[in-house]
Amino acid sequence: MRLIGVGVDIVDLKTFRKRLDAAMIDELFLPGEIEYCDSRARPWESYAARFAAKEAVFKALGAGLSQGMGWKCVEILREVSGRVTVELSGAVLDRARTMGVGRMEISISHTRDNAIAIATASG
């Protein structure tokens, strides 16, 4: 497989937490993501990490909202093992297919101050 794109994003948790409200959650996240984040002791950290992951996916694909990408077309999933995966749909999946992406890998992490994510697209 060849590397097609790499994206990285970092989120300041203090700023993100101040902006996070029900409307923002509804705009950015899918039900499974909301359920997972809300189950955490510090949900804003998990929301921020997933937001960073979605941004990293857009960057790996070289596109964003202005190119028709949608927040809910990228779902960040956590397996029972703890491994984080990404599922694409809609315009984001179409873009990935057009670029020849066969595999998208994601890694996320957070501290008390920041959340970071990296995405790689290969095909």
C-alpha positions as CSV (number, residue, x, y, z in Angstrom):
1,M,0.0,0.0,0.0
2,R,1.1,3.5,-0.7
3,L,0.6,6.5,1.6
4,I,-1.9,8.9,0.1
5,G,-2.3,11.5,2.8
6,V,-1.6,12.3,6.4
7,G,-3.6,14.7,8.7
8,V,-3.0,15.9,12.2
9,D,-5.0,18.2,14.5
10,I,-4.7,19.4,18.0
11,V,-7.5,20.9,20.2
12,D,-7.1,23.1,23.2
13,L,-9.4,21.5,25.8
14,K,-10.0,24.7,27.8
15,T,-11.3,26.6,24.7
16,F,-13.2,23.5,23.4
17,R,-14.9,22.9,26.7
18,K,-16.2,26.6,26.8
19,R,-17.7,26.2,23.3
20,L,-19.1,22.7,23.7
21,D,-22.9,22.7,24.1
22,A,-25.8,20.6,23.0
23,A,-26.1,22.3,19.6
24,M,-22.4,21.8,18.9
25,I,-22.6,18.1,20.0
26,D,-25.7,17.6,17.7
27,E,-23.9,19.2,14.7
28,L,-20.6,17.4,15.0
29,F,-21.2,13.9,16.4
30,L,-23.2,10.7,15.7
31,P,-25.3,8.9,18.4
32,G,-22.6,6.3,19.1
33,E,-20.0,8.9,19.6
34,I,-22.3,10.9,21.9
35,E,-23.1,7.8,23.9
36,Y,-19.4,7.0,24.3
37,C,-18.3,10.5,25.2
38,D,-21.2,11.1,27.7
39,S,-20.2,7.8,29.5
40,R,-16.8,9.2,30.3
41,A,-15.9,11.1,33.5
42,R,-14.6,14.1,31.5
43,P,-16.7,13.9,28.4
44,W,-15.3,17.1,26.8
45,E,-11.9,15.4,26.5
46,S,-13.4,12.6,24.4
47,Y,-15.5,15.0,22.3
48,A,-12.4,17.1,21.7
49,A,-10.3,14.0,20.7
50,R,-13.1,12.9,18.3
51,F,-13.3,16.4,16.8
52,A,-9.5,16.4,16.3
53,A,-9.8,13.0,14.6
54,K,-12.5,14.2,12.2
55,E,-10.3,17.2,11.3
56,A,-7.3,15.0,10.8
57,V,-9.3,12.8,8.5
58,F,-10.3,15.8,6.4
59,K,-6.7,16.9,6.2
60,A,-5.5,13.4,5.2
61,L,-8.0,13.6,2.3
62,G,-7.0,17.2,1.5
63,A,-10.6,18.5,1.8
64,G,-12.9,20.1,4.4
65,L,-16.3,21.5,4.9
66,S,-16.0,23.9,1.9
67,Q,-15.5,20.9,-0.3
68,G,-18.7,19.2,0.9
69,M,-17.2,17.1,3.7
70,G,-19.6,16.7,6.6
71,W,-18.9,16.1,10.3
72,K,-21.3,13.2,10.5
73,C,-19.7,11.5,7.5
74,V,-16.8,10.6,9.7
75,E,-17.5,8.4,12.7
76,I,-14.8,7.7,15.3
77,L,-15.4,4.2,16.9
78,R,-13.8,2.6,19.9
79,E,-13.4,-1.2,19.8
80,V,-13.7,-3.3,22.9
81,S,-9.9,-3.7,22.9
82,G,-9.6,0.1,23.1
83,R,-8.4,0.5,19.5
84,V,-9.9,3.5,17.8
85,T,-11.1,3.2,14.2
86,V,-12.8,5.4,11.7
87,E,-15.8,4.8,9.5
88,L,-16.5,7.0,6.5
89,S,-19.8,7.7,4.7
90,G,-21.3,10.1,2.3
91,A,-19.2,12.7,0.6
92,V,-16.1,11.8,2.7
93,L,-16.3,8.2,1.6
94,D,-16.8,9.3,-2.0
95,R,-13.7,11.5,-1.8
96,A,-11.6,8.7,-0.3
97,R,-12.7,6.3,-3.0
98,T,-11.9,8.8,-5.7
99,M,-8.4,9.2,-4.3
100,G,-7.9,5.5,-4.2
101,V,-7.9,5.2,-0.4
102,G,-8.4,1.7,0.7
103,R,-7.4,2.1,4.4
104,M,-7.8,4.9,6.9
105,E,-6.0,4.6,10.2
106,I,-6.5,7.0,13.1
107,S,-4.9,7.5,16.5
108,I,-6.1,9.9,19.2
109,S,-4.8,11.0,22.6
110,H,-5.5,13.6,25.1
111,T,-4.0,15.2,28.3
112,R,-5.7,17.6,30.7
113,D,-4.8,20.4,28.3
114,N,-4.9,19.1,24.7
115,A,-6.4,16.5,22.5
116,I,-4.6,15.3,19.4
117,A,-5.3,13.0,16.5
118,I,-3.4,11.8,13.4
119,A,-5.0,10.1,10.4
120,T,-3.3,8.3,7.6
121,A,-4.9,7.4,4.3
122,S,-3.4,4.7,2.2
123,G,-4.3,2.7,-0.9
